[in-house]
Amino acid sequence: MNAERLGSAFDLLAAYGPGAGVYFERAGLGVAGGPPIERVAPGDAQGRLRELWPSGGVAAGALPCWDDPNALLSIPDPAVTRRVAGPALRTALQDTLPEPIRPVAGGSPSSPFTAPQRHDLPSADAYARAVGAAIGRIDAGDVRKVVLARTVEIEAGRELDPRRLAHRLRAVDPAAYAFAMPTERGVLVGASPELLVSRSGTTVRSNPLAGSAARSGDPDEDRALGEALAASAKDREEHAIVVDAIATALRPLCRDLRWDREPVLLATPNVWHLSTRFEGELREPAPTVVDLVAILHPTPAIAGAPTREAVALIRELEPFERGAYAGPVGWIDADGDGVWAIALRCAELVGARAILAAGAGIVAGSRPEGEVEETERKFRAFLDALRWG
């Protein structure tokens, strides 16, 4: 195996090979690479990496939101990683490393998309009716929470560039988990605010988000919106359902588990979120990070509670297949360590088309018009970024 230190200023996105390549980064830390030398089932990834690449190799990808026994991760060669602040490391199985990789250019935005370029499924009115039906099921006691999503398909009129879109999304929110991963049809590109789970040795972390509010350019109004979210009984209930589920799943696996006892306000460029940070020490033998993904996903943050009933209701009310939207996205190495986010604030790029999805958590006290506005707010932010794609 060959290895090359690329320096502390190296941009991981420069190592991403659009199309079949992989890219996952937050605050300069993450992994990137070109097309895979092999595709492997998530549960087999650690063992295969140990056979191929005892140090330096990774397997990465975007998994479907709902269980799919055929889901695979990519093992790129070469792979570039940066785990801690400092130089990035490029490793390769072949005898010689490839030529130097090219820098990333952000470019300029295209014109805003027009109404004829946009197709909604379901429409805003149909989505409001679905939310109303979900509220009725909640009031009847069938479920406690359900997360309903809707999609927007954009005909861009030009070939969309996943590197430029990822570059823009990362610039808008450097604290998000930026990613570009292959799908069966194209490339899933996004910048998620939500950490599903990470593992480093025996240290495990998770940071679920649930409950949100719009932000404002006026500092006083913005602060008031955040404070109102923190005090909202409806949003705190939505958040508590997720926190309880994460704690219940992780507690048996940990000899020590800590989390915020009150929700913390998290500010993203366009949205306030209620956030709870978990950190624990895993019992030995520690599960791999993909084992932890399988244990935690789907959380009530993207499905609802109880999980089985919420997923059944989603399948009844959502007139589309989620695919990788709201599924786990991330990477694992030969030690079983890795980082996995939830694929939110994303779009699947298929040639000149982009398929966006956005959802909202529905609980008792939700209002259909409010949930429509929440999804529209998320779409508006991403559509602006998509102009750079």
Secondary structure, DSSP 8 states (H G I E B T S, - for coil): -EEEEEETT--GGGG--TTT-EEEEETTEEEEESSEEEEE-GGGHHHHHHHH-TTT-EEEEE--SS--TT--EEEESSEEEE-SSS-EEEEESSSS--S---------------GGGEEEES-HHHHHHHHHHHHHHHHTTS-SEEEEEEEEEEE-SS---HHHHHHHHHHH-TTSEEEEEE-SSSEEEEEE--EEEEEETTEEEEE-EEEEEE--SSHHHHHHHHHHHHH-HHHHHHHHHHHHHHHHHHGGGEEEEEE-SS-EEEE-SSEEEEE--EEEEE-SS---HHHHHHHH-S-TTTSEESHHHHHHHHHHH-SS--TTTTSEEEEEETTS-EEEEE--SEEEEETTEEEEEEEEEE-TT--HHHHHHHHHHHHHHHHHHHTT-
